[in-house]
Amino acid sequence: MTSRQYSPALMLTGFVLLLGAMFGIAYAVGSAAGPVAPGLHRSDDGGSGGDMGDMGGMNNHGMGVVSPAPAGGVPAAVGGAQ
């Protein structure tokens, strides 16, 4: 028996076609399945995240970005965390 030698270009083309077919199938299945949670739908606000409203008991402790510490000092909180 002899082994066939395929060119790298042919193998790459086959891989790209296979990848495209897998993406197409996954996209079709995802579209047919619909949203992942009840009430989840596409928003038309440009992706701004929407209004969170009053989250009752939620606070911003520890949510700020911490800047690098000065030499021998404690890092200063930036962005609302105190």
PyMOL commands that place a pseudoatom at each C-alpha (Angstrom):
pseudoatom trace, name=CA, resn=MET, resi=1, chain=A, elem=C, hetatm=0, pos=[0.000, 0.000, 0.000]
pseudoatom trace, name=CA, resn=THR, resi=2, chain=A, elem=C, hetatm=0, pos=[1.174, 3.489, -0.749]
pseudoatom trace, name=CA, resn=SER, resi=3, chain=A, elem=C, hetatm=0, pos=[0.459, 6.543, 1.296]
pseudoatom trace, name=CA, resn=ARG, resi=4, chain=A, elem=C, hetatm=0, pos=[-0.952, 9.550, -0.541]
pseudoatom trace, name=CA, resn=GLN, resi=5, chain=A, elem=C, hetatm=0, pos=[0.900, 12.803, -0.084]
pseudoatom trace, name=CA, resn=TYR, resi=6, chain=A, elem=C, hetatm=0, pos=[-1.453, 15.777, -0.081]
pseudoatom trace, name=CA, resn=SER, resi=7, chain=A, elem=C, hetatm=0, pos=[-0.132, 19.282, -0.563]
pseudoatom trace, name=CA, resn=PRO, resi=8, chain=A, elem=C, hetatm=0, pos=[-0.267, 21.632, 2.434]
pseudoatom trace, name=CA, resn=ALA, resi=9, chain=A, elem=C, hetatm=0, pos=[-2.476, 24.032, 0.440]
pseudoatom trace, name=CA, resn=LEU, resi=10, chain=A, elem=C, hetatm=0, pos=[-5.031, 21.280, -0.170]
pseudoatom trace, name=CA, resn=MET, resi=11, chain=A, elem=C, hetatm=0, pos=[-5.004, 20.265, 3.493]
pseudoatom trace, name=CA, resn=LEU, resi=12, chain=A, elem=C, hetatm=0, pos=[-5.400, 23.890, 4.611]
pseudoatom trace, name=CA, resn=THR, resi=13, chain=A, elem=C, hetatm=0, pos=[-8.305, 24.405, 2.214]
pseudoatom trace, name=CA, resn=GLY, resi=14, chain=A, elem=C, hetatm=0, pos=[-9.998, 21.274, 3.540]
pseudoatom trace, name=CA, resn=PHE, resi=15, chain=A, elem=C, hetatm=0, pos=[-9.516, 22.434, 7.115]
pseudoatom trace, name=CA, resn=VAL, resi=16, chain=A, elem=C, hetatm=0, pos=[-10.958, 25.895, 6.372]
pseudoatom trace, name=CA, resn=LEU, resi=17, chain=A, elem=C, hetatm=0, pos=[-13.967, 24.324, 4.649]
pseudoatom trace, name=CA, resn=LEU, resi=18, chain=A, elem=C, hetatm=0, pos=[-14.516, 21.985, 7.588]
pseudoatom trace, name=CA, resn=LEU, resi=19, chain=A, elem=C, hetatm=0, pos=[-14.217, 24.885, 10.028]
pseudoatom trace, name=CA, resn=GLY, resi=20, chain=A, elem=C, hetatm=0, pos=[-16.728, 26.924, 8.018]
pseudoatom trace, name=CA, resn=ALA, resi=21, chain=A, elem=C, hetatm=0, pos=[-19.167, 24.012, 7.904]
pseudoatom trace, name=CA, resn=MET, resi=22, chain=A, elem=C, hetatm=0, pos=[-18.899, 23.493, 11.670]
pseudoatom trace, name=CA, resn=PHE, resi=23, chain=A, elem=C, hetatm=0, pos=[-19.475, 27.211, 12.304]
pseudoatom trace, name=CA, resn=GLY, resi=24, chain=A, elem=C, hetatm=0, pos=[-22.502, 27.215, 10.000]
pseudoatom trace, name=CA, resn=ILE, resi=25, chain=A, elem=C, hetatm=0, pos=[-24.029, 24.193, 11.725]
pseudoatom trace, name=CA, resn=ALA, resi=26, chain=A, elem=C, hetatm=0, pos=[-23.396, 25.645, 15.192]
pseudoatom trace, name=CA, resn=TYR, resi=27, chain=A, elem=C, hetatm=0, pos=[-24.919, 28.985, 14.156]
pseudoatom trace, name=CA, resn=ALA, resi=28, chain=A, elem=C, hetatm=0, pos=[-28.006, 27.281, 12.714]
pseudoatom trace, name=CA, resn=VAL, resi=29, chain=A, elem=C, hetatm=0, pos=[-28.516, 25.178, 15.847]
pseudoatom trace, name=CA, resn=GLY, resi=30, chain=A, elem=C, hetatm=0, pos=[-28.065, 28.238, 18.086]
pseudoatom trace, name=CA, resn=SER, resi=31, chain=A, elem=C, hetatm=0, pos=[-30.529, 30.271, 16.055]
pseudoatom trace, name=CA, resn=ALA, resi=32, chain=A, elem=C, hetatm=0, pos=[-33.082, 27.453, 16.155]
pseudoatom trace, name=CA, resn=ALA, resi=33, chain=A, elem=C, hetatm=0, pos=[-32.645, 26.980, 19.919]
pseudoatom trace, name=CA, resn=GLY, resi=34, chain=A, elem=C, hetatm=0, pos=[-33.417, 30.638, 20.654]
pseudoatom trace, name=CA, resn=PRO, resi=35, chain=A, elem=C, hetatm=0, pos=[-32.449, 32.581, 23.775]
pseudoatom trace, name=CA, resn=VAL, resi=36, chain=A, elem=C, hetatm=0, pos=[-30.648, 30.842, 26.617]
pseudoatom trace, name=CA, resn=ALA, resi=37, chain=A, elem=C, hetatm=0, pos=[-32.971, 32.168, 29.329]
pseudoatom trace, name=CA, resn=PRO, resi=38, chain=A, elem=C, hetatm=0, pos=[-36.626, 33.202, 29.531]
pseudoatom trace, name=CA, resn=GLY, resi=39, chain=A, elem=C, hetatm=0, pos=[-37.052, 36.887, 28.758]
pseudoatom trace, name=CA, resn=LEU, resi=40, chain=A, elem=C, hetatm=0, pos=[-33.598, 37.217, 27.243]
pseudoatom trace, name=CA, resn=HIS, resi=41, chain=A, elem=C, hetatm=0, pos=[-33.742, 39.192, 24.016]
pseudoatom trace, name=CA, resn=ARG, resi=42, chain=A, elem=C, hetatm=0, pos=[-31.550, 41.386, 21.890]
pseudoatom trace, name=CA, resn=SER, resi=43, chain=A, elem=C, hetatm=0, pos=[-31.424, 44.974, 23.089]
pseudoatom trace, name=CA, resn=ASP, resi=44, chain=A, elem=C, hetatm=0, pos=[-31.401, 47.927, 20.725]
pseudoatom trace, name=CA, resn=ASP, resi=45, chain=A, elem=C, hetatm=0, pos=[-29.609, 50.327, 23.072]
pseudoatom trace, name=CA, resn=GLY, resi=46, chain=A, elem=C, hetatm=0, pos=[-26.238, 49.970, 21.395]
pseudoatom trace, name=CA, resn=GLY, resi=47, chain=A, elem=C, hetatm=0, pos=[-24.823, 47.624, 24.028]
pseudoatom trace, name=CA, resn=SER, resi=48, chain=A, elem=C, hetatm=0, pos=[-24.622, 50.167, 26.837]
pseudoatom trace, name=CA, resn=GLY, resi=49, chain=A, elem=C, hetatm=0, pos=[-25.588, 47.537, 29.402]
pseudoatom trace, name=CA, resn=GLY, resi=50, chain=A, elem=C, hetatm=0, pos=[-28.943, 49.067, 30.262]
pseudoatom trace, name=CA, resn=ASP, resi=51, chain=A, elem=C, hetatm=0, pos=[-30.155, 50.564, 33.509]
pseudoatom trace, name=CA, resn=MET, resi=52, chain=A, elem=C, hetatm=0, pos=[-29.505, 48.352, 36.521]
pseudoatom trace, name=CA, resn=GLY, resi=53, chain=A, elem=C, hetatm=0, pos=[-31.940, 50.295, 38.690]
pseudoatom trace, name=CA, resn=ASP, resi=54, chain=A, elem=C, hetatm=0, pos=[-31.834, 49.887, 42.464]
pseudoatom trace, name=CA, resn=MET, resi=55, chain=A, elem=C, hetatm=0, pos=[-30.173, 46.559, 43.160]
pseudoatom trace, name=CA, resn=GLY, resi=56, chain=A, elem=C, hetatm=0, pos=[-31.206, 46.530, 46.844]
pseudoatom trace, name=CA, resn=GLY, resi=57, chain=A, elem=C, hetatm=0, pos=[-28.248, 45.941, 49.164]
pseudoatom trace, name=CA, resn=MET, resi=58, chain=A, elem=C, hetatm=0, pos=[-25.625, 46.063, 46.453]
pseudoatom trace, name=CA, resn=ASN, resi=59, chain=A, elem=C, hetatm=0, pos=[-22.719, 48.405, 47.059]
pseudoatom trace, name=CA, resn=ASN, resi=60, chain=A, elem=C, hetatm=0, pos=[-19.460, 49.224, 45.362]
pseudoatom trace, name=CA, resn=HIS, resi=61, chain=A, elem=C, hetatm=0, pos=[-17.094, 48.114, 48.107]
pseudoatom trace, name=CA, resn=GLY, resi=62, chain=A, elem=C, hetatm=0, pos=[-14.021, 46.688, 46.436]
pseudoatom trace, name=CA, resn=MET, resi=63, chain=A, elem=C, hetatm=0, pos=[-15.270, 47.418, 42.926]
pseudoatom trace, name=CA, resn=GLY, resi=64, chain=A, elem=C, hetatm=0, pos=[-12.813, 50.215, 42.099]
pseudoatom trace, name=CA, resn=VAL, resi=65, chain=A, elem=C, hetatm=0, pos=[-9.604, 49.872, 40.133]
pseudoatom trace, name=CA, resn=VAL, resi=66, chain=A, elem=C, hetatm=0, pos=[-6.533, 49.879, 42.320]
pseudoatom trace, name=CA, resn=SER, resi=67, chain=A, elem=C, hetatm=0, pos=[-3.594, 51.918, 41.103]
pseudoatom trace, name=CA, resn=PRO, resi=68, chain=A, elem=C, hetatm=0, pos=[-0.027, 50.692, 41.609]
pseudoatom trace, name=CA, resn=ALA, resi=69, chain=A, elem=C, hetatm=0, pos=[1.359, 51.382, 45.051]
pseudoatom trace, name=CA, resn=PRO, resi=70, chain=A, elem=C, hetatm=0, pos=[3.871, 54.187, 45.448]
pseudoatom trace, name=CA, resn=ALA, resi=71, chain=A, elem=C, hetatm=0, pos=[7.272, 53.127, 46.797]
pseudoatom trace, name=CA, resn=GLY, resi=72, chain=A, elem=C, hetatm=0, pos=[6.663, 51.903, 50.347]
pseudoatom trace, name=CA, resn=GLY, resi=73, chain=A, elem=C, hetatm=0, pos=[3.017, 52.971, 50.386]
pseudoatom trace, name=CA, resn=VAL, resi=74, chain=A, elem=C, hetatm=0, pos=[-0.493, 51.582, 50.173]
pseudoatom trace, name=CA, resn=PRO, resi=75, chain=A, elem=C, hetatm=0, pos=[-2.237, 51.530, 46.770]
pseudoatom trace, name=CA, resn=ALA, resi=76, chain=A, elem=C, hetatm=0, pos=[-4.771, 54.294, 46.239]
pseudoatom trace, name=CA, resn=ALA, resi=77, chain=A, elem=C, hetatm=0, pos=[-8.262, 53.278, 45.136]
pseudoatom trace, name=CA, resn=VAL, resi=78, chain=A, elem=C, hetatm=0, pos=[-9.496, 54.775, 41.888]
pseudoatom trace, name=CA, resn=GLY, resi=79, chain=A, elem=C, hetatm=0, pos=[-13.026, 54.806, 40.562]
pseudoatom trace, name=CA, resn=GLY, resi=80, chain=A, elem=C, hetatm=0, pos=[-15.322, 54.921, 43.554]
pseudoatom trace, name=CA, resn=ALA, resi=81, chain=A, elem=C, hetatm=0, pos=[-13.889, 52.373, 46.013]
pseudoatom trace, name=CA, resn=GLN, resi=82, chain=A, elem=C, hetatm=0, pos=[-12.789, 53.983, 49.246]
for i in range(1, 82): cmd.bond("trace and resi %d" % i, "trace and resi %d" % (i + 1))
show_as sticks, trace
zoom trace
